[in-house]
């Protein structure tokens, strides 16, 4: 894990957003709150954006949270390249006997890698990925 370099973006994983929106206290949600009040670049990607919105049933909450998420920088990657690279991450881990609980973590990791972003997460899949790829885990 690495400490934050203020010039790099921070991709916040779905697990942290959901905990933050439910007002669950953790080291990661406190760090997210700090990042949003400082001059750091909090980012999202299409998959995280969708995953966060998927869980919101109330229409007013959905619109409010969507509007808030739209204020953060959106990391982009060409979709087919991202899919291929995420599959490669998954394959490398599987070849090395690393159990991945969610293959979507590989796609999110690719967005962070491709955009040279730190990732703020509370999901051990990212820790596995960081052992085999130069994924910057924010602590």
Secondary structure as UniProt FT lines:
FT   TURN            6..7
FT   STRAND          10..12
FT   HELIX           14..21
FT   TURN            22..23
FT   HELIX           27..37
FT   TURN            38..39
FT   STRAND          42..45
FT   HELIX           46..54
FT   HELIX           59..69
FT   TURN            70..71
FT   STRAND          73..75
FT   HELIX           79..95
FT   TURN            96..97
FT   HELIX           104..114
FT   TURN            115..116
FT   STRAND          118..120
FT   HELIX           124..132
FT   STRAND          136..138
//
